[in-house]
Amino acid sequence: RGRGSTALLKMGKTRMTLLDVKASVANLRTQILGARVANVYDLDPKTYLIKTAKGGEKVLLLLESGIRFHSTAFMRDKSNTPSGFSLKLRKHIRTKKVEEVRQLGVDRVVVLTFGVGDEAVHLILELFSGGNIILTDHNHAIMALLRTHNDEATGQKTAVREIYPITSGMETKRENPMTPDELVAAVQQSASDPKASVKDALVKALAHTPALVEHAILSAGVDPKLKAAAAAGWTAASPEVVAVTAALAEVETTIGQLSEDGKIVAGYIVRKSEKEDSAYEDFSPILLRQFAGRAVVEFPSFDKAMDEYYSVAEDQKLEAQKDKQKKEALSKVERVRKAQEDSIRRLQDEEETNFAKASLIETNLADVDNAILVVNSLLSQGTDWATLKKIVKEETRKGNPVASLIHGLKLDQNTITLLLTEDLDYMDEQDQTLPVTAVDIDIGLNAYHNAEFYYTSKKKMAYKVDKTMQSAEKAIKGATRKAKDDLKRTEIKAEIKIIRKVHWFEKFIWFISSENFLVLAGRDAQQNEMLVKRHMNKGDIYLHADTHGAATHIVKNHTTDPVPPLTLAQAGLSCVCRSAAWDAKMVTSAYWVHPEQVSKSAPTGEYLSTGSFMIRGKKNYLPPNSLVMGFGLLFRVDESCLAHHVGERRIRGHGDNDTDAGSVQGDPTEDDGSGDDIPLDEDEDDAEEE
């Protein structure tokens, strides 16, 4: 996005502190008090986005249970269907005004009030422990919440129809400045703990965060890590006590200034080191002493600092998710590839085994035939299988060469297993030490036909290998293509975009002429009425076509000179093209008049419908134009490049000394906000209804 650090690693701070809550509440009060809720969206089960509008300005308020709350300028992916909690929020707070934003005592709890009187509801955001977002009525009876829980310390149950303890946040630690005697007492109370430091002692006694206490101690020139036991001898008059007390009083003053109504609190993001491209480490509304020596990014408001900090954190999270999805997609491809390779390897091994067994049978044809003959002979004599096994075992013990070849009898499958090897005379010394091969022999076939069987099996395996290789290639390509498609979908979905400011005129049909004049047209009768009544001012031009159904056009004149002819011609062409002439393919003309010639007053006995006006006086007709429309792209030019574009949209025909009509004489897109009706002259004789 062209912002922030390019070397962002793991973020440091993840939750808001008490000081952050106070500063963020102060900033939000300046932004959304009096704003009306337009809608509520859920980004995930714990994060919600409240869209508000105030005076034409839209503010997006982001609430994350237990983590943060701030306005945001970034667009995030929303859930396709709203959750039940989101629908409950929409039902009770949509269209209501934000009446109050406040912190509950000195707790990390924020209360937003929508509506007044008995119709008021409160949205309570808890930023401690597991966090929570709670919707209550005007009496603080809970109507909906993210999670139900019980407080073990107080026994208070937080659930629907229970009363939220709105006053419990007031009964917390002191906020008044600490006196020297109180500081000494706090240090001495912790002196019995050998591990406790001066910082730990003051954190226990004060309502401030550890970071703020450390800031005060450093401001006083004292080491925060100093053990409380070592400082047990301090007295109220000790220089360290006086300095720390003064620093704490200064902190109290600074905190009090954060809560001033109407004040926008600045924000700071602190990096991990002094390098400008190092990762973000912390954010704060105050530059704390412990941040000295680190690179700091300053923002005009604390809200913007938080938005930047957490948006970078979300970017990191999304990038991590995309990396994980990428690895998972690639691992799926690898699994498919490995499965196919294993299948091919098994078939190849079986092919080689069948070939080797066929070769061994051919090498030992006589021995195989003899073994088949002996077994078949004994079986034909009626020898049972158990006796046959004993006979083979006994003959093997006696050294019978044929019986020695028989390794096993699988007579239920009509096969025997023989131990076969190549001729030792033709084998290397190394091969002679290899184990012999067990070959299953069908006793219903002779040795030659058994060898033929294995050769046939080898050919079948070779054919399967070829087919499997072809299918494996297709399977791998398919898996790779699917992985790429998944990654593309991930790239499109997982991103955070900065929200572009929508200009006031974008609700109308609009374009900017070649001479930098804004031309507006109504999309319907209501917008035609709005254009004339609210946005047409003295010096502007009203245009219409001599055709039924044409849209009202006005040219906003941001200069003190008359609108030039080229702009009038372009606006007239738009008028004709956005009328019935476009479908009829009929060439016709448009005309223009001054604002004072446009009236909403109809003659006696007549009625003007919405979007219709009376034109009084002379109409200035424009030359006929071809029915041609185009599609344009509007680019935002960086300020550093403005010098290269001076005069590109100057008024034509005024000579080379003319300047850009928009850059010097005014912004063509700026609206003066006037919505008053223009005084009209109704004394002209020529009147016509449009």
N, C-alpha and C positions, 0 to 999 in steps of 0.2 A: 504494500500500500504506500510505499515511499515514505515511511515514518518510523520512528522508534529505532530500536537496535537491530543490527543485522547479525549479531552473535548472541542471540537470546538462548539461555539455557534454562534450567529449572528456576521457577519464580521463588522469591523469598517469602514475603508476607502473603497470607491467603485470606485473612479475616480482618474486618474493621475493628479498630479499638474504640474506646469510649470517646477519645478526642476526635477520631474520624467521624463518629456518629454525630457529634455536636456540630462539626463544620459542615457536614453534608446536609443536615437538617436546615442550617442557616441558608445554605445555597438553594435548596429546594423551595424554601418559602418564597424566595424572590422569583422563582420560575413558575410554580404551579398553583400558588394560592389564587383562587378565583377561576382557575381553569376548569373546563368541563370535560368529563371522561367520555371519550369517543368509543373505546373498545378495550377489551382485555384479551391477551393471548398467553398461552403457555408454551414456553420454549422447551422445557423438560419438566419432570414431576416436581422439581423444587424451585424453578425459575419462571417468573411471570413478567409480562410486559404490559404496562398500562399506558394507553395512548390518550393524551389529553390535548385540548386545543384552547387557546386563549388569545383573542385579538388577532386571529389569522396565523398565529404562531403555534406550531405543533411541538409538543414535548413528549418524548418517550421515557417513561419511568420504569426502570428495571429493578425488580425485587428478587433476590435469591435468598431463600430461607437459610438462616444461620451464617450467611457469608457477607452480603453487601446490599446496598441500595443506592442508586444514583441515576441521573438522566443519562441517556446514551444517544450518540450520533451515528451509531452503526446498525446496519440491518442484519438481522439474524434469521436463520431458518425457523419457521414456526411449525407446530404440529399440524398435520393435515386435518385432524378432527379435534375440537377442543375437549379438554378433560371435564369431568363432572365438577371439579372445584372451580375451573375457569368459567363454566356456565353459571355457577352459583354467584361468582363475582360479577359477571355481566348482568345478571338479573337484578342485583341490589345496588351496584354503583354506576352502571352505565347511564349517561346523560346527566348525572349529578355533578355539582361543582365541588372542587376541593376546598373545604372551608378551613381546615387546620392541618398543619404538619408540626409535630412536636416530639421531643424526646421524653420518655417516661422517667422522670427523676434523673438519676445518674446511672441508670441501667442501660444496657445496649438493647433497648426496646424503642421502636418508633411507632407512633400512632398517627394514622392518616384518617381524617374525618371527612366524609362525603355527605352533603345535604345538611339540612337544619331541622331543628325541632324533633318531633316524633318520627320523621322520615329519615333522620340521620343514621348513618352506619359508620362503624369504625373498622379500619383494617390495621391490624397490629402485626408488626414484623419483629420477631425475636431473633437476635443475632448472637446469642450465646448458646453453648452446649450443642444439642442437636438441631437447634433452630426451629422456627415454626412461622406460619402465616395464618392469622386467625381473623375471621370476620364476625363482628358482633353488632347487635342492634344499638339503639341510643342508650339503653340501660346496661350495656356491656354484657348482655347475655349472648353466649357463643352460638352462632348460627352455622358456621362451617369452619373447618380447620384442616391443616395438612396432616397432623399427627396427634393422636390422643396419648396423654401421659399423666403420671402422678408424680408430684413433688414429694420425695421421701422425707425431706426435712420438715415440711409444713403439713403434709398430708393433703395438700390442695390438688384437686383433680381438674385437669384441663380437658374438657370434652364438650360435645354439643349439649346445649340447654343449661350448662353451668355458667356461673357469673365469673367473668375474667377479673382477677385481683388487680384492678387498675391502680390501687394505692400502694401496692407492695413495693413498687419501684422507688417510692419516695423515702422509704425507711432503710436507707443505705448509709454508706460511710460519709463522713463529713466532707464539706467542700471549702469551708472557711480556711483562711491562711493559718498555717501552723506557727505557734509561738516558740521561742527558743526553749522554754521549759518543757513544752510538749515534745519537742524534737529530742531533747536529752532523755526524757522518760521513754520514748519509743526506742531509742538506741539501747538504753540500759536494759529494757525489757527483753530484747533479743540477744543480749550479751551472753546469756547462759548457753545459747546454741553455738558451738564452735564453728559451724559451717555458715551461719548467718552473716550477711554483710550489712553495711550501712544502708545500701540500696534496698535490701530485703526488709529491713526494719521500717523504712519509710513507706514502702509499698503497702505493708500491712496496716499502717496507721492512716494512710491517705486514700482518697477515691481515685487517684490518678493511676495511669497505666505505668508499668515498669519503664517503658521508653521515656515517658515524660519525667519521671522521677530521676532517671539517669541523666537526662538533659539538665535538670536543675542542679544536680550534684556536680556535674562537669562544669557548669557555669560558675559554680562557687570555687572551682579549683581543687576539689576533693576527688580522690580516687573512689569510684563507685564500688570497687571490689574490696575496699578496706573492710576488714572484719569488724563486726559490732563489738566483739570483745576487746579489740584494740582501741576502740573509740569510747569505751565505757567510762573513761576518766573525763570526758568532755563536760563542761559546765555551760550555763546559759551565756556566760561572757566569753567563751572560747571563740577565737577568730573563725574556726571552721563552722561552728554553730551559727554565728551571726551571718556568715556568707551564705550558707545553705538556706537559712530562713529567708534572707532577702531574695535569693534565687527562686524559692518556692512562691513567695509573694508576687514576684514578677510573672511566674507561670500562671498564677491565678488571674492576674490582670489580663494576660494574653488570652486565656480561655474565655474570660468575660467578654472580650472584644469579639470573639467568634460568634457570640449569641446575639449581637446587635441586629435589630430588624433592618432589612434593606441593604445590609452589607454583604458583598460578594467576597467570599474567602478564597484567597489564592491557593494553589496546590503545587506540590513538588513531588517528583518521582526521583528516587535516589538509585543510582546504579551500584553494582557490586564493587567497582574499583574506580580509579580516576580516569579510565579510558572512556571515551565518548561512545564506543560501540559495545561496551560491556553490558551484561544482562541487568534487567530491572531487579532491584532488591527490596525496595520499600516505597511507600507513598505516605505523605503526611501534609497537613495544613500548616505545619510549622517546620522550619529548618532546624532540626535537632542537632545539638553539639556533637553527638556520636557519629554524625554523617560527615564531619569535617574531613576533607581530603578526597572525597568521592565526587564523581561527576553527578550533576543535578540537572534535571529538566524541569523548567518552571512553566506553569500553566496559569491562565487568567482566573480560573476557578477550580476549586477542589474537585467539583463534579467531573470536569474535563480530565483532570489528572487520574481520577479513579477509572473513568471510562477507558482512557488510553491503557492504563496498567492492566485492567482485567481483559480488555479486548486482545492485548498481546498474549495474556495467559490463555485465553480461549483459542487464539491462533495456534499456540503451541500444542494445546490439547487436541485440536483438530488435525494438526500435522502429525501428531503421534498416532491418532486414530487412522489417518490415511496410510502412514507407514506400516501400521499393524495390518490393515486391510490389504496393503500391497504384498506384505510378506505372506499373509494367508492365501492370497490369490496365487502367488508364485509357488507356495508350498503345495497347493492343489495340483498345479501343473507338474511339479516334481513328483508328486505321488502317482499321478497318472503315468508319467514317463517311467518311473521305477516299476510300477505294476506291469506295464507292457514289456519292459526289458526283462523282468523276472520271468514272465510268461514265455518270451522268446528263448531265454536261456534254458528253461526247463525243457522246452521242445527240442532244442538243439542237443542238450545232454542226452535226451531219450533217443534222438536220432543216432548220435554217436554210439550209445550203448547197444542199440539194435544192430548196428553195423559190426561192432566188435564181437557181439555174440554170434552173429552169422559167420564171421571169419573164424572164430574159435571152433565152431561146429565143423566147418570145412577142413580145418587143420586136424581135427580129431574124429574124422568120419567113422573109422573102424571102431574106435573105442565107444563112440556114441551108439552105433548100431549094436555092438555087443551088449551094452548096458540095457538097451531097449529089449533085446532078445531075451536076456536073462530074466528080467522082470516079467515080461509077458509069458515066458515059459512057466515060471513059478505060479503066476496067476491062473494059467490054463490048467494047472494040476490041482486047482482048488485050494491053494494056500491062502489062508485068511491074511488080512493086512497086518495084524499084530505079529503073526508068526513070520511074515515076510520081512518086517522090520528087524526082528531078532536074527533072522538068517543073514541079512545084509550086514548087521553089526558084527556078527560072529565071523563072517568071511573077511570083513575089513580087518578084524583083529589078527586073522591068520595071514594077512598080507595079500589077499586076492586083489590083483590090479583092477579088475572091473568093479568089484565091490567098493574099492577105495575111491573110485570116482563118484560114487553115489553119496551126495551130501544130505539129501532129504527125499521123502516120499510124500507126494500130494495126490494120493490115489483117488480122493474124492473129486479132484479136478482132472484126473487122467494124465497127470504129469509127474515127472521126477526131476530133481535138481541135481545137476552134475557139476563137479569142480573141474573146469577146463583151463588149460594154459597153452601158450605157444610152445613150439619146439625149442627146448632149452639150448640146442646146438646153434640156433640162429639168433639167440637173444644176447644183448649186452649184459655185462656183469651187474650193472645197476638194475636193469629190468628183471633180472633173475630173482631179485629180492622182493619184488612186488607181490602182493597177495594174488592168489588165483581168482578166477571169475566164476561165480555161481550162475549157471545157465539152466533155465527151465526147459525141459524137453517133453514134447507131447509123445507118449508111448504108443499112440495110435498112428504115428507117422514114422517114416524112417529118418535117418540123419539128414539126407539131402533135402527132404521136404521141410524138416525143421529149420534148416538154414534158409531155405526159400521163404519161409514164413517171416523170419527176422529181416530178410532183405526187403520184403514187401512192406513190413512195418516201418523200416527205415525210409522208404520212399514216401509213405504216408506222412511221416513226421516232417520230411523235407517240404512237402506241399503245405502242411500246416504252418511251418515256419514262414514261408513266403506270404501266405494269407495273413498271418498274424502281424508280420512286419508292415504290410500295407494298411491294415486296420489300425495298428499302433500309430502310424504316421498321421492318419486322419484323426484319431483320438487325441493325440498331442496337439495338433493344430486347433482342434475344436476347443480343448481346454485352454490353450493360450488365447484364442479369440475371446472366449467367455471371460477370462481373467482381465483382458484389456478392456472389455466392455464394462465390467464391474468397476475397474479403476477409473474409467471415464465418468461413470455415474458418480463415483465418490468425489472426483475433482470438481464436478459441477455443484454438488450439493454442499460439500463441506467448505464453506468460506464465510467470512464476515465482511460485509461491504459497508462503506461509509454512506450514509443516507444523503442523497442529493436534495438540496432545498428546492421545493416545488414553487414556481413563481405564480403570482396571482392570476395571470392571464392564461395559464395552461388548461384551465377548465373549458376555455373556448377553443374554436378553431382559430389558429393563428399562424402567421409567418412574418418574417422580417424582410422588408423590401431591399432591393439592391442599393438603396440610398439610406439604409439604416432606420427606416420607419416601421413601427410595429403596426401590423394590420390584424384586426380581430373580426371574427364572424360568429354568429350564434349557431349553436347546434340544434336548437328548437325554438319554439315561440317564446318560452320563458326566458331563454338566454338572450333572444333578440330584445326583449323588454328590459332585461338587466343591463345590456350593453348601452342602450340609449339613456336609461334613467340614472345609472350609477357611474358609468365610465366615459361617457361622451362629454367633453368639456369644450370651452371656447377655444377656437383655433383648430379643433379636430375636423375631420371630414366624414360625412355620412354618405354611404354608397348603397345603391340598390340596382337591380336589373329590371328591365321592362318585361319580365316573365313571371308567371305565377310560380310561387313556391321558392323564390330566391331568398337566400339568407341575408339578413342585415349585416353590412360591413361598416366598420369605422376605422379610420386611419388616425392613430394617436400622434399628434404633432408635438414633439418635445422641443421644437425650435420656436423662434419668434417670427420666422418667415413663413410664407404660404407653403403648403405641401407641393413638392415638385411634380411635373407632369409624368415622369417615368413611374413614380410610386403610385400615382392615380391610375395609370394604365394597368399596372400589375394588380392593384386592388380590384379594378373593374373586371379584369380577366377572371380573377377568383370568383367575383360575384356571378358572372355568367356561367362559369363551369359548375358552380354549386346551385344551379337552378334546373328547371325542367328542360332547358335548352340542351343540357348534356345528354340526356336520354334521347331527346328528339333529334340530336345532331343538327341543331338549328343555330346559325350564326346570328347573334343579336348584340345589342349594345347595353352598357350600364350607364348610369348617370350619378353625379355627385352633387351634394348640396351642403350648405353650412349648417351647424347645429341649430341656429336660431330659426331655420326653416322647417324643422321637424317638430311636429306637435302630436300630442295624444288626445287633443280635443276634437271631437267629431262634429260635423255640422248638425244643426237642429234636426232631430228626428232620425238620425243615423247612429250606428253603434260600431265602435272599433274593437275587434277581438284582441286577445293577448298577442303581442308581437307585431301588431299592425299600427301604422302611424300615418298621419296626414302630412303631406309635403306642400308647403305654401311658397309660392314664388317660382322663380325660374329654375329649371333643372338643367344642369350642365352635362350634356351627353358626351360620352367618350367614343372614340372610333371603334368600329367592330373588330373583334379579335378572333383568331382561330381557337377552337376548343382544345387547348393543350394544358395539361397539368404535369407537374414533376414531383419528385421525391427528394427532399434535401436532408443533409446531415448538419447539425449544428455543433461546432466544436468550441470548447472553452480554451481561450488562449492564455498561457501563463504570462504573468506580469513582465517577466524578463524578455518576452518576445514581442511585446506590444509595439516596440519601435519598428519592427519589420512589417507591421500591418497598418500603419498610419495612412489614411487616405484611400484605403481599399474600397470603402463604402461611402465615398463622398458623393455629394449631390452632382448629378451630371449637368453639363452645359453651363457651369458657372466659372469656368476657367481653371487654370492650374493652381491658383493660389487658394482654392477652397480647401477647407479642412474636413476631417471626418465629421459628419453631421451628428454622430452619437457621442464621440469621445470628448468634444469640446462643449457643445451646446446642451448636453443633457443625456440622460439614459433613456432610450426609447422604451424600456421595459418597466420603468418606475411609475408607479401609480400614486397620484396625489391623495387617494382615499376619498375623494369627493363623491358623494352619492346623492347630492341635491339635484332637483329638477332644474333644467335650463329655462330661463324666462323666454317665452316664444312670442313672436309677432303674428297675430292672427288677423291682421287687417288687410292682407293681400286677397285679391279677387280669385286668383288661380289656385284652387285646392283640389287635391287628388288623394284618394285612399290607396295605400300600398298594402 
